[in-house]
């Protein structure tokens, strides 16, 4: 067998090296492509899960939280105040929508449950005042805050039906002492929260859901308890 010259051997080694390097590059590229595909699959799966969680809110919506009166009009106003700065207890974003009554009167305007569900939290919170939290059938948490009073002595675990009277609009909260009131105008703060593998409480903007629910207002007598 004819031996390669020194120059030929060098050329062969260089060629083999280039082939090996090229193979390694292709392996890295393929591995990177596979990694990117897996990452995309994970992203798509996460997006799908959160889409389904978001859709659960629509499944639970039944009634606007402030019913209409039979005797006279009860206009309610609200704006998209999502994540607007709040400063009590430290700077934070506003995780909810504030529904304002026609007059700044506490304990007058009824608040009803948007959905069927179960009472998960009830009682005093420093920021939320007298509040009640309802966990819906589809695992959505509806948070009603700053109430003047409750319609009954709710306990954790109580079953609540959509449209059931929860209490009355107030101005309670922003105080460690139970019953603190008058720190802001009378209104209902509504919060909506989801929970997932990543988050125990994931706040969702209630504004657009409320816009939809405006056409789903119950009518009650002004004298109803």
C-alpha positions in Angstrom: 0.0 0.0 0.0 1.3 3.3 -1.0 2.0 5.6 2.0 0.8 9.2 2.0 3.3 11.9 2.0 3.6 14.1 5.1 1.6 16.7 3.2 -1.1 14.2 2.3 -1.3 12.9 5.9 -1.7 16.5 7.1 -4.4 17.2 4.5 -6.3 14.0 5.5 -6.1 14.9 9.2 -7.5 18.4 8.4 -10.3 16.9 6.3 -11.2 14.4 9.0 -11.2 17.2 11.5 -13.5 19.3 9.4 -15.9 16.3 8.9 -16.0 15.7 12.7 -16.5 19.4 13.4 -19.3 19.5 10.8 -20.9 16.5 12.4 -20.7 18.0 15.8 -22.2 21.2 14.5 -25.1 19.3 12.9 -25.7 17.4 16.2 -25.7 20.7 18.1 -28.1 22.3 15.6 -30.4 19.3 15.7 -30.3 19.2 19.5 -30.9 23.0 19.6 -33.9 22.5 17.2 -35.3 19.7 19.4 -34.8 21.9 22.5 -36.6 24.8 20.8 -39.4 22.5 19.7 -39.8 21.2 23.3 -39.8 24.8 24.6 -42.4 25.8 22.1 -44.5 22.8 23.1 -44.3 23.7 26.8 -45.2 27.3 25.9 -48.2 26.2 23.9 -49.3 23.9 26.7 -49.1 26.6 29.3 -51.0 29.0 27.0 -53.7 26.4 26.5 -54.0 25.8 30.2 -54.3 29.5 30.9 -56.8 30.0 28.1 -59.0 27.2 29.7 -58.7 28.9 33.1 -59.8 32.2 31.7 -62.7 30.5 29.9 -63.8 29.2 33.3 -64.7 32.7 34.3 -67.2 33.0 31.5 -68.8 29.7 32.5 -69.5 31.0 36.0 -70.9 34.5 35.1 -74.6 34.8 35.9 -75.5 38.2 37.3 -74.2 41.7 37.6 -73.2 42.2 41.3 -75.5 45.2 41.8 -79.2 44.5 41.1 -81.7 47.0 39.7 -84.5 48.3 41.9 -88.1 47.9 40.9 -89.2 51.2 42.3 -86.6 53.4 40.7 -83.5 53.4 38.6 -80.2 52.4 40.3 -77.4 53.5 38.1 -74.0 52.1 38.8 -70.8 53.4 37.2 -67.4 51.8 36.9 -64.1 52.4 35.0 -61.2 50.3 33.9 -58.9 51.1 36.8 -56.9 47.9 36.4 -53.4 48.2 38.1 -53.8 51.9 38.7 -51.6 52.9 41.6 -52.8 52.5 45.2 -50.7 53.6 48.1 -52.4 52.4 51.3 -50.1 49.9 53.0 -47.5 50.4 50.3 -47.5 51.2 46.6 -49.3 48.5 44.5 -51.5 48.1 41.5 -55.3 48.1 41.8 -56.4 44.4 41.3 -60.0 44.9 40.6 -62.8 47.2 39.5 -64.7 49.7 41.7 -68.4 50.0 41.2 -69.8 53.3 42.3 -73.4 53.9 43.4 -75.4 57.1 42.5 -75.1 58.5 46.1 -72.4 58.2 48.7 -74.7 56.2 51.2 -73.4 53.2 53.0 -75.6 50.2 53.7 -78.2 51.0 51.1 -77.2 49.4 47.8 -77.4 45.6 47.6 -74.6 43.3 46.5 -75.5 39.9 45.0 -73.3 36.9 44.0 -72.2 36.8 40.4 -72.0 33.0 40.5 -72.9 29.8 42.2 -70.2 28.8 44.7 -68.9 28.3 48.2 -67.9 30.8 50.8 -64.1 30.6 51.1 -63.4 33.7 53.1 -65.5 36.1 55.1 -64.8 38.8 57.7 -62.5 41.7 58.2 -59.4 42.6 56.1 -57.3 45.6 56.7 -57.5 46.8 53.1 -60.7 45.2 52.1 -62.8 45.9 55.1 -65.8 43.6 55.5 -65.4 41.3 52.6 -66.6 37.9 51.3 -64.8 35.6 48.9 -66.8 33.0 46.9 -65.1 30.1 45.2 -67.1 29.2 42.1 -68.0 25.9 40.6 -65.2 26.3 38.1 -62.6 27.3 40.7 -62.8 31.0 40.1 -62.5 33.2 43.2 -64.8 36.2 43.3 -63.9 38.8 45.9 -66.4 41.4 47.2 -64.9 44.1 49.4 -65.7 47.2 51.5 -69.2 46.0 52.5 -71.2 47.9 55.0 -72.8 44.7 56.3 -73.6 41.1 55.4 -77.0 39.8 54.4 -76.7 36.9 56.9 -74.1 35.4 59.1 -72.1 33.6 56.4 -69.6 30.9 57.4 -66.8 29.3 55.5 -68.2 26.4 53.5 -71.7 27.9 53.0 -73.2 27.3 49.6 -74.1 30.4 47.7 -76.4 30.6 44.6 -76.0 33.1 41.8 -78.0 36.2 42.5 -78.1 35.6 46.3 -77.9 38.7 48.4 -74.4 38.9 50.0 -74.6 42.3 51.7 -74.6 46.0 51.1 -72.1 48.5 49.6 -70.1 50.3 52.1 -66.9 52.2 52.7 -65.1 49.9 55.2 -61.4 49.1 55.2 -58.0 50.8 55.1 -57.7 50.2 58.9 -56.4 47.5 61.2 -59.4 48.2 63.6 -62.5 46.2 62.6 -65.2 48.5 61.4 -62.9 51.3 60.1 -64.9 53.3 57.5 -65.0 56.6 55.8 -61.5 56.5 54.3 -63.0 56.6 50.7 -66.4 56.9 49.0 -68.9 54.1 49.2 -68.4 51.5 46.5 -68.0 47.8 45.8 -64.5 46.5 45.0 -64.8 43.4 42.9 -61.8 41.2 42.3 -61.5 38.0 40.2 -58.7 35.5 40.8 -57.6 32.3 39.2 -55.3 29.6 40.5 -52.9 27.5 38.6 -49.8 25.3 39.0 -47.7 28.5 39.0 -49.9 30.9 41.0 -52.2 30.4 44.0 -53.8 33.8 43.2 -53.6 35.2 39.7 -55.5 38.4 39.4 -57.7 39.0 36.4 -59.2 42.3 35.2 -62.9 42.2 36.0 -63.8 45.2 33.9 -64.7 43.5 30.7 -66.7 40.8 32.5 -68.7 43.5 34.3 -69.4 45.2 31.0 -70.8 41.9 29.7 -72.8 41.4 32.9 -74.5 44.8 32.8 -77.1 43.2 30.6 -77.7 40.5 33.3 -79.0 42.6 36.2 -81.5 41.2 38.6 -84.5 43.3 39.6 -85.3 43.5 43.3 -87.6 45.5 45.6 -85.8 48.4 47.3 -87.4 47.2 50.6 -86.0 43.6 50.2 -83.7 42.8 53.1 
